[in-house]
Amino acid sequence: MKHLSHNARVLVTDGGRATVFRNAGQAGHPDLVPFKSYHQDNPPNREQATDKPSRVMESVGFSRSSAEQPDYHQMTEDRFVQGIAADMEADLVAGEFSEIIVVAPPVALGVWRKAARPALAKATITEINKDLTKHTVTSIAGIVVKALEGD
């Protein structure tokens, strides 16, 4: 069974906002204190993509088809999570923490896994597949402790 050690970080994120908590309590008795906060404005894809999808002519024959339009909204969310991973990597290298718990929905968690370098991946003691960005600190602490006890 794992415990949330003193000074461990808890990152709660989705694609548009994130809060990093620092555990000011001792192992087994968490006291999560908000440490950093991130936010970005990311309008829906329909507002970001104003052009019509491009058309493609087939090399043989006269048929045409449209090309799929990129999802700019998702691309912006991915860059947001990658930026947080880079920031956490810098804090880890600076020795500000040694363990981190990541709480994110599935897509953001997948982006986190790809963006986390080996040192940050090793420092990640658990990942919780939930969107808790709008939950209270007490609720987040309870869910984190329960997830650690389950490991």
C-alpha positions as CSV (number, residue, x, y, z in Angstrom):
1,M,0.0,0.0,0.0
2,K,1.4,3.4,-1.0
3,H,1.1,6.6,1.0
4,L,1.1,10.3,-0.1
5,S,4.4,11.4,1.3
6,H,5.2,14.9,2.6
7,N,5.9,17.4,-0.1
8,A,4.5,15.1,-2.9
9,R,2.7,16.8,-5.7
10,V,-0.8,16.1,-6.9
11,L,-1.6,17.4,-10.4
12,V,-5.3,17.7,-11.2
13,T,-5.9,18.6,-14.8
14,D,-8.1,18.5,-17.8
15,G,-7.4,20.1,-21.1
16,G,-8.1,23.7,-20.1
17,R,-7.2,24.1,-16.4
18,A,-5.0,22.5,-13.9
19,T,-4.1,22.8,-10.2
20,V,-1.0,21.5,-8.6
21,F,-1.3,20.7,-4.9
22,R,1.6,20.1,-2.5
23,N,1.1,17.7,0.4
24,A,1.9,19.7,3.6
25,G,0.8,16.7,5.7
26,Q,2.6,13.5,6.6
27,A,2.4,10.1,5.0
28,G,-1.1,8.7,5.4
29,H,-2.6,12.1,6.6
30,P,-2.7,14.4,3.5
31,D,-3.1,18.1,3.7
32,L,-3.2,19.3,0.1
33,V,-2.3,22.9,-0.4
34,P,-2.9,24.6,-3.8
35,F,0.6,25.4,-5.1
36,K,0.2,26.4,-8.8
37,S,-2.7,27.0,-11.0
38,Y,-3.0,27.0,-14.8
39,H,-5.8,28.1,-17.1
40,Q,-6.2,28.6,-20.8
41,D,-9.0,29.9,-23.0
42,N,-9.8,27.3,-25.7
43,P,-12.9,28.0,-27.8
44,P,-14.6,25.1,-29.5
45,N,-13.2,23.8,-32.7
46,R,-16.1,25.3,-34.8
47,E,-14.9,28.8,-33.7
48,Q,-11.2,28.1,-34.4
49,A,-11.6,26.4,-37.8
50,T,-13.2,28.8,-40.1
51,D,-12.1,27.4,-43.4
52,K,-14.0,24.8,-45.4
53,P,-12.4,21.3,-45.5
54,S,-9.9,21.1,-48.4
55,R,-10.8,19.0,-51.5
56,V,-8.7,16.3,-53.0
57,M,-8.7,15.2,-56.6
58,E,-8.1,11.5,-57.2
59,S,-5.1,10.7,-59.4
60,V,-7.2,8.3,-61.5
61,G,-10.7,9.3,-62.7
62,F,-12.7,12.4,-61.8
63,S,-13.8,11.7,-58.3
64,R,-13.2,14.2,-55.5
65,S,-13.2,13.9,-51.7
66,S,-12.8,16.2,-48.8
67,A,-9.9,16.0,-46.4
68,E,-10.6,15.8,-42.7
69,Q,-10.2,19.0,-40.8
70,P,-7.8,19.1,-37.9
71,D,-9.3,19.4,-34.4
72,Y,-7.7,22.6,-33.2
73,H,-9.4,22.5,-29.9
74,Q,-7.9,19.1,-29.1
75,M,-4.5,20.2,-30.3
76,T,-4.6,23.2,-28.0
77,E,-5.6,21.0,-25.0
78,D,-2.7,18.6,-25.9
79,R,-0.2,21.5,-25.9
80,F,-1.6,22.7,-22.6
81,V,-0.9,19.3,-20.9
82,Q,2.5,19.0,-22.6
83,G,3.4,22.5,-21.2
84,I,2.4,21.4,-17.7
85,A,4.5,18.2,-18.0
86,A,7.5,20.4,-19.0
87,D,6.9,22.6,-16.0
88,M,6.7,19.7,-13.7
89,E,9.8,18.2,-15.2
90,A,11.7,21.5,-14.5
91,D,10.5,21.4,-10.8
92,L,11.5,17.8,-10.5
93,V,15.0,18.5,-11.8
94,A,15.3,21.4,-9.4
95,G,14.6,19.1,-6.5
96,E,11.3,20.6,-5.5
97,F,9.6,17.3,-5.2
98,S,10.3,13.6,-5.7
99,E,6.8,12.1,-6.2
100,I,3.8,13.2,-8.2
101,I,0.2,11.9,-8.6
102,V,-1.6,12.8,-11.8
103,V,-5.4,13.0,-11.9
104,A,-6.8,13.6,-15.4
105,P,-9.4,12.3,-17.8
106,P,-8.4,9.6,-20.2
107,V,-7.3,11.8,-23.2
108,A,-5.3,14.2,-21.0
109,L,-3.7,11.3,-19.2
110,G,-2.6,9.8,-22.5
111,V,-1.0,13.1,-23.5
112,W,0.7,13.3,-20.1
113,R,2.1,9.8,-20.6
114,K,3.6,10.7,-24.0
115,A,4.9,14.1,-22.7
116,A,6.5,12.8,-19.5
117,R,10.2,12.2,-19.8
118,P,11.6,9.1,-18.1
119,A,12.5,11.0,-14.8
120,L,9.0,12.4,-14.5
121,A,7.4,9.0,-15.4
122,K,9.5,7.4,-12.7
123,A,8.4,10.0,-10.2
124,T,4.7,9.4,-11.0
125,I,3.6,7.0,-8.3
126,T,0.0,6.7,-9.6
127,E,-2.4,8.0,-12.2
128,I,-6.1,8.5,-11.5
129,N,-8.3,8.4,-14.5
130,K,-10.9,11.0,-13.5
131,D,-11.8,14.7,-14.1
132,L,-11.6,16.3,-10.7
133,T,-10.9,19.9,-11.7
134,K,-14.2,21.1,-10.3
135,H,-14.0,19.1,-7.0
136,T,-13.1,20.5,-3.6
137,V,-9.7,20.0,-2.1
138,T,-11.2,17.6,0.6
139,S,-12.8,15.5,-2.1
140,I,-9.6,15.3,-4.2
141,A,-7.6,14.3,-1.1
142,G,-10.1,11.5,-0.3
143,I,-10.0,10.2,-3.8
144,V,-6.2,10.3,-3.9
145,V,-5.9,8.4,-0.6
146,K,-8.4,5.8,-1.7
147,A,-6.6,5.3,-5.0
148,L,-3.3,4.9,-3.2
149,E,-4.7,2.4,-0.7
150,G,-6.1,0.3,-3.6
151,D,-2.6,0.0,-5.2
